[in-house]
Amino acid sequence: KKKKKCENLKKLNNKYFAKKFFIKHGLNVANLIYYSNTKENFERFFNGKFVVKPAHMSESRNVFKKSSQKLYGNYAMNKVFDKSAGEKEPLMLDQAERGVIVEEYIRAKYELKVFVLYGNPIIASLQNGLNNVIDYIQEENKYIDLKDTYKKISNIAKELRLDFFRIDFLIKENIAYASEFAFRPSTTMPKNITELIYNKWLLNSIIHRIK
């Protein structure tokens, strides 16, 4: 899968095009301020209201928003046009259009990573920081209403026709803002994940046969 080629997924590995895809499917996203696929001066966007980051890379580095970061941030943003994904990343991410995206800053309470297996949002990792997992949750949970979001994720899965992928969200005031795709995701999972997948598939199969 690391060397798998797909023009559609190559495009969606760029956060700008992913944002447009999310909007098409009715998901909330941070407001787009600006996108560029060429080197230029980005200093005007470093004012604390916006987030400036690479559109084509999966790493959390080189994400800026403070006015005090504008000199180095502008330098770093122009350098990312000379960079692509790391050696361990999928070929599709390496081939994604290189760019810089500027978007509204969402002061999120949580980060949510939803794992989708054969069209079903199976489980989500709820975090309050990078890899700091608070809980593993499903559609019914005590943190956030995900009913509408999960319905839209299922529609996305029908269009993409992928066996496994992840969508990442920022959570603010009970609203989920879709931020990016991960088409070769990795993470830790709870011990009961195999049982959870089996039971969910079995239930969906029974419901489908009844209908």
Disulfide bonds with the S-S distance in Angstrom:
none
